[in-house]
Amino acid sequence: MAAVSTFFLTGCSNNDTITLDECGLKLPLSKKYQDMGLSYVAYGTHLTVHPVAFLTFSDTETVQALYSEAEPIWDTLETADEQEKFAKEFSEKLKVHQKILAEIIVIPTNEYNAYLENGSEDLAFLADMQMLGQKHGNTYMSQIITNTTEGMNADEISRLHECENFIPQVLKKVKFIKPSIPVPDSTLVDENQAAIPSALPKFTSVDIEGNKADNSLFAEKDLTVLNIWGTFCGPCIQEMPELARWEKELPENVQIVGLVCDVNSENDSEGISDAKTILQDAGATFTNIIATDSLNSFLTGVQFVPTTIFVDSKGNVVGDPIVGANMNAYKEAVKSYLSNK
């Protein structure tokens, strides 16, 4: 089975604070709350369009016990269907004891101001967030997330609530430092950063249902909208329902295919289960393939997710990649390609 999926602390820390360099944040982290299960995890711009930090709660002891119980059962499962069913049930058990308490997103201030002026759909998710502050040319937005306690024992609930009650203090005490890597403006595509090859490599993979997938998948349509996303990526998940609706409106000669960048093996049952849950919740039925090793040469050119590219029936990349969730840009790219075909 996959490794324990508890939320690991990232960054440099001392006894009282943690530094998340790529996000440009210093946050309090006293041992008292560490012992209760509070932690932080951060993704820099090598994985997401905007740097994001999550404040998390995890009951590590319970999670480790669940894995100890599950390992011998997993070893007895003989078919893919049995493994898939077990993995889904196991993932749901883990979610009971692992919670995201809050998130902080770092956005270039000029991009944030443009959102305020134009109401761009690309950043509509900011409407429910609060501003923490502005420094070093960046705007810091936060959101506290409400969690259920169903299935948790009394001790877990008590510790979870203490950590939840501490979150407003964390957000008040946050300090902004200059990010170790400049935060890119997701509305701009830097050709040097998005050095995506001009064609797909010859590859073999599977989709998240276990069906074989290769280059022939793209030969079936005149144009494929290839949406490269990750199960960890908030903007990716938020745009998925829109992609699902758009897919039903596309002409017969155009399709959407998803590429789940953080699932690279058909044996990653937990990652596949997470992807399936996201897609099911969004109502997305289009094919989603996993990022096997044969796609590595292509994905090295993808700096941020979501990144959406357009592929013709011969596997050639046509037009420019679109970095960030931007449905209007996707639609314009498809319209432009079809009108010039």
C-alpha positions as CSV (number, residue, x, y, z in Angstrom):
1,M,0.0,0.0,0.0
2,A,1.0,3.7,-0.4
3,A,2.9,5.3,2.4
4,V,1.0,6.8,5.3
5,S,-0.7,9.9,4.1
6,T,-0.5,12.0,7.2
7,F,0.3,15.7,6.7
8,F,4.0,16.2,7.2
9,L,5.6,19.4,8.4
10,T,7.6,21.2,5.7
11,G,10.0,24.1,5.9
12,C,12.5,25.1,8.6
13,S,11.3,25.4,12.2
14,N,12.4,26.3,15.7
15,N,10.5,25.6,18.9
16,D,7.9,28.3,18.2
17,T,7.7,29.0,14.5
18,I,7.9,27.4,11.1
19,T,9.3,29.1,8.0
20,L,7.7,28.2,4.7
21,D,10.2,29.7,2.3
22,E,8.4,29.3,-1.0
23,C,5.2,30.8,0.4
24,G,7.0,33.6,2.2
25,L,5.5,32.8,5.5
26,K,6.5,32.5,9.2
27,L,3.8,30.8,11.4
28,P,3.6,29.9,15.1
29,L,4.2,26.2,15.9
30,S,4.4,25.6,19.6
31,K,5.1,22.1,20.8
32,K,1.7,22.1,22.6
33,Y,-0.2,22.3,19.4
34,Q,2.2,19.9,17.6
35,D,1.4,17.3,20.2
36,M,-2.3,17.9,19.6
37,G,-1.9,17.2,15.9
38,L,-1.4,20.6,14.3
39,S,1.0,20.9,11.4
40,Y,1.6,22.8,8.2
41,V,2.2,21.6,4.7
42,A,3.1,23.9,1.8
43,Y,3.3,23.7,-2.0
44,G,5.5,26.1,-3.9
45,T,5.1,27.1,-7.5
46,H,6.8,23.9,-8.7
47,L,3.5,22.2,-8.1
48,T,0.8,24.9,-8.0
49,V,-0.1,28.1,-9.9
50,H,-0.1,30.0,-6.6
51,P,2.0,29.0,-3.6
52,V,-0.4,27.6,-0.9
53,A,0.0,26.6,2.7
54,F,-2.4,24.3,4.5
55,L,-2.8,24.2,8.3
56,T,-3.7,20.7,9.1
57,F,-4.8,18.3,11.9
58,S,-3.9,14.7,11.9
59,D,-4.3,12.0,14.5
60,T,-1.0,10.2,13.7
61,E,-1.5,7.4,16.2
62,T,-4.9,6.4,14.8
63,V,-3.7,6.7,11.2
64,Q,-0.7,4.5,11.8
65,A,-3.0,2.0,13.5
66,L,-5.3,2.0,10.5
67,Y,-2.4,1.2,8.2
68,S,-1.2,-1.6,10.5
69,E,-4.7,-3.2,10.3
70,A,-5.0,-2.6,6.5
71,E,-1.6,-4.0,5.4
72,P,-2.3,-7.7,6.0
73,I,-5.8,-7.4,4.4
74,W,-4.3,-5.7,1.3
75,D,-1.9,-8.5,0.8
76,T,-4.8,-11.0,0.5
77,L,-6.6,-9.0,-2.2
78,E,-6.2,-10.7,-5.6
79,T,-8.1,-8.7,-8.1
80,A,-7.9,-5.0,-9.2
81,D,-11.6,-4.6,-8.3
82,E,-11.0,-5.9,-4.8
83,Q,-8.1,-3.5,-4.3
84,E,-10.0,-0.6,-5.7
85,K,-12.9,-1.1,-3.4
86,F,-10.7,-1.6,-0.4
87,A,-8.6,1.5,-1.2
88,K,-11.6,3.7,-1.5
89,E,-13.0,2.5,1.8
90,F,-9.6,2.9,3.4
91,S,-9.2,6.4,2.1
92,E,-12.6,7.4,3.6
93,K,-11.4,6.0,7.0
94,L,-8.3,8.1,6.8
95,K,-10.2,11.3,6.0
96,V,-12.0,10.9,9.4
97,H,-8.7,11.5,11.2
98,Q,-7.0,14.0,8.9
99,K,-8.4,17.5,8.4
100,I,-7.4,20.6,6.6
101,L,-8.1,23.5,9.0
102,A,-7.2,26.5,6.9
103,E,-5.4,27.5,3.7
104,I,-3.3,30.5,2.8
105,I,-2.8,31.4,-0.9
106,V,-0.1,33.8,-2.1
107,I,-1.0,35.8,-5.2
108,P,1.0,38.7,-7.0
109,T,-0.7,41.9,-5.9
110,N,-1.0,43.1,-9.5
111,E,-3.0,40.0,-10.3
112,Y,-5.1,40.4,-7.2
113,N,-5.9,44.0,-8.1
114,A,-6.8,43.0,-11.6
115,Y,-9.3,40.5,-10.1
116,L,-10.9,43.2,-8.0
117,E,-11.2,45.5,-11.1
118,N,-12.4,42.9,-13.6
119,G,-14.0,40.2,-11.5
120,S,-12.0,37.6,-13.4
121,E,-13.5,34.1,-13.2
122,D,-10.0,32.7,-12.9
123,L,-9.7,34.0,-9.3
124,A,-13.4,33.7,-8.3
125,F,-12.4,31.3,-5.5
126,L,-10.9,34.4,-3.7
127,A,-14.4,35.7,-3.1
128,D,-14.8,33.5,0.1
129,M,-11.3,34.3,1.4
130,Q,-10.0,37.0,3.7
131,M,-6.9,39.2,3.1
132,L,-4.1,38.6,5.6
133,G,-1.9,41.3,4.2
134,Q,0.3,42.5,1.4
135,K,4.1,42.6,1.2
136,H,6.9,42.0,-1.2
137,G,4.5,42.6,-4.1
138,N,2.3,39.7,-3.0
139,T,-1.2,39.5,-1.5
140,Y,-1.8,36.8,1.1
141,M,-5.4,35.4,1.3
142,S,-6.7,32.9,3.9
143,Q,-9.7,30.8,4.5
144,I,-10.7,28.8,7.6
145,I,-12.3,25.4,6.7
146,T,-15.1,23.9,8.7
147,N,-14.7,20.1,9.4
148,T,-17.1,17.4,10.6
149,T,-16.2,15.3,13.7
150,E,-18.2,12.3,12.7
151,G,-16.3,9.1,13.5
152,M,-13.8,10.7,15.7
153,N,-13.4,9.8,19.4
154,A,-13.8,12.2,22.2
155,D,-10.1,12.8,22.6
156,E,-9.6,13.5,18.9
157,I,-12.6,15.9,18.9
158,S,-11.2,17.8,21.9
159,R,-7.8,18.2,20.3
160,L,-9.3,19.1,16.9
161,H,-11.4,21.8,18.5
162,E,-8.4,23.2,20.4
163,C,-6.4,23.4,17.1
164,E,-9.4,25.0,15.3
165,N,-9.7,27.6,18.1
166,F,-6.0,28.3,17.7
167,I,-6.2,29.0,14.0
168,P,-7.4,32.6,14.2
169,Q,-4.4,33.3,16.5
170,V,-2.1,31.8,13.9
171,L,-3.5,34.0,11.2
172,K,-3.1,37.1,13.3
173,K,0.5,36.3,14.1
174,V,1.6,35.3,10.6
175,K,4.7,37.1,9.4
176,F,5.5,37.8,5.7
177,I,9.0,37.2,4.4
178,K,10.2,37.5,0.8
179,P,9.5,34.1,-0.9
180,S,12.6,32.2,-1.8
181,I,11.2,31.9,-5.4
182,P,9.4,34.8,-7.0
183,V,5.6,34.2,-7.2
184,P,4.7,34.1,-10.9
185,D,1.7,36.0,-12.3
186,S,-0.5,33.1,-13.5
187,T,-2.2,35.3,-16.1
188,L,1.1,35.4,-18.0
189,V,2.9,32.5,-19.8
190,D,6.6,32.7,-19.8
191,E,7.9,30.6,-22.7
192,N,11.1,30.0,-20.9
193,Q,9.3,28.6,-17.9
194,A,6.7,26.6,-19.8
195,A,9.2,24.8,-22.1
196,I,6.7,22.2,-23.1
197,P,7.8,19.9,-26.0
198,S,6.2,20.4,-29.3
199,A,4.7,16.9,-29.4
200,L,3.7,14.2,-27.0
201,P,6.3,11.4,-26.5
202,K,5.4,7.8,-27.3
203,F,3.9,6.7,-24.0
204,T,2.0,3.9,-22.3
205,S,-0.2,4.5,-19.3
206,V,-3.5,3.7,-17.8
207,D,-6.5,5.8,-16.9
208,I,-7.8,6.0,-13.4
209,E,-10.2,3.1,-14.1
210,G,-7.3,0.9,-15.0
211,N,-7.8,0.9,-18.8
212,K,-4.8,1.0,-21.0
213,A,-4.0,4.4,-22.6
214,D,-1.4,5.4,-25.2
215,N,-1.0,7.9,-28.0
216,S,-3.9,6.4,-29.9
217,L,-6.2,8.2,-27.4
218,F,-5.4,11.5,-29.1
219,A,-5.8,10.1,-32.6
220,E,-9.5,9.7,-32.0
221,K,-10.2,13.5,-32.2
222,D,-9.1,16.4,-34.2
223,L,-8.3,18.3,-31.0
224,T,-7.7,17.3,-27.4
225,V,-7.8,19.7,-24.5
226,L,-5.2,18.1,-22.2
227,N,-5.7,19.4,-18.6
228,I,-2.7,18.7,-16.4
229,W,-3.8,18.8,-12.8
230,G,-3.1,17.5,-9.3
231,T,-5.2,16.1,-6.5
232,F,-3.4,18.6,-4.1
233,C,-4.2,21.7,-6.2
234,G,-7.1,23.9,-5.1
235,P,-7.6,25.8,-8.4
236,C,-7.5,22.4,-10.3
237,I,-10.3,21.0,-8.2
238,Q,-12.3,24.2,-8.3
239,E,-12.4,24.3,-12.1
240,M,-13.2,20.6,-12.5
241,P,-17.1,21.1,-12.4
242,E,-16.7,23.8,-15.2
243,L,-14.6,21.4,-17.3
244,A,-17.2,18.7,-16.7
245,R,-20.0,21.0,-18.0
246,W,-17.9,22.2,-20.9
247,E,-17.1,18.7,-22.0
248,K,-20.8,18.0,-22.7
249,E,-20.9,21.1,-24.9
250,L,-17.9,20.3,-27.1
251,P,-18.3,19.4,-30.8
252,E,-17.8,15.7,-31.7
253,N,-14.2,16.2,-33.0
254,V,-13.0,17.7,-29.7
255,Q,-12.4,16.0,-26.4
256,I,-11.0,16.7,-22.9
257,V,-8.4,14.4,-21.4
258,G,-7.1,14.9,-17.9
259,L,-3.5,14.0,-16.8
260,V,-3.2,13.6,-13.0
261,C,0.4,14.7,-12.4
262,D,0.7,13.5,-8.8
263,V,-0.4,9.9,-9.6
264,N,2.4,8.1,-11.4
265,S,1.7,4.4,-10.9
266,E,-1.4,2.2,-11.2
267,N,-0.4,0.8,-7.8
268,D,-1.0,4.2,-6.1
269,S,-4.4,3.2,-4.9
270,E,-4.7,6.1,-2.6
271,G,-3.9,8.7,-5.2
272,I,-6.2,7.1,-7.7
273,S,-9.0,7.0,-5.1
274,D,-8.5,10.7,-4.4
275,A,-8.6,11.5,-8.1
276,K,-11.8,9.5,-8.6
277,T,-13.5,11.3,-5.6
278,I,-12.6,14.7,-7.0
279,L,-13.9,13.8,-10.5
280,Q,-17.0,12.2,-9.2
281,D,-17.8,15.2,-7.0
282,A,-17.4,17.4,-10.0
283,G,-19.5,15.2,-12.3
284,A,-16.5,14.8,-14.7
285,T,-16.7,11.7,-16.9
286,F,-13.9,12.4,-19.3
287,T,-10.8,10.2,-19.4
288,N,-8.1,10.9,-16.9
289,I,-4.7,9.2,-17.3
290,I,-1.9,8.9,-14.8
291,A,1.6,10.3,-15.1
292,T,3.6,7.2,-15.8
293,D,7.4,7.3,-16.3
294,S,7.0,7.4,-20.1
295,L,5.4,10.9,-19.8
296,N,8.3,12.3,-17.7
297,S,10.1,13.9,-20.6
298,F,6.9,15.8,-21.3
299,L,6.0,16.8,-17.8
300,T,9.4,18.3,-17.1
301,G,8.2,21.3,-19.1
302,V,5.2,21.7,-16.9
303,Q,6.1,24.1,-14.1
304,F,2.7,24.8,-12.6
305,V,-0.8,23.2,-12.4
306,P,-3.3,23.4,-13.7
307,T,-1.6,23.7,-17.1
308,T,-3.8,23.1,-20.2
309,I,-2.4,22.3,-23.6
310,F,-4.0,21.5,-26.9
311,V,-3.0,18.4,-28.9
312,D,-4.0,17.5,-32.5
313,S,-4.7,14.1,-33.8
314,K,-1.1,13.4,-34.6
315,G,0.1,14.2,-31.0
316,N,1.4,17.7,-31.9
317,V,1.0,20.5,-29.4
318,V,-0.8,23.3,-31.1
319,G,-1.1,26.9,-29.8
320,D,0.2,28.1,-26.5
321,P,-0.1,26.4,-23.1
322,I,-2.5,28.1,-20.6
323,V,-1.2,28.2,-17.1
324,G,-3.8,28.6,-14.4
325,A,-7.5,27.9,-14.4
326,N,-8.9,29.9,-17.2
327,M,-12.1,28.5,-18.9
328,N,-12.5,31.6,-21.2
329,A,-9.0,31.1,-22.5
330,Y,-9.6,27.3,-23.1
331,K,-12.7,28.1,-25.1
332,E,-11.1,30.8,-27.1
333,A,-8.2,28.4,-28.0
334,V,-10.5,25.7,-29.2
335,K,-12.6,28.2,-31.2
336,S,-9.5,29.6,-32.8
337,Y,-8.1,26.2,-33.7
338,L,-11.3,25.0,-35.3
339,S,-11.9,28.2,-37.2
340,N,-8.4,27.9,-38.8
341,K,-8.6,24.2,-39.5
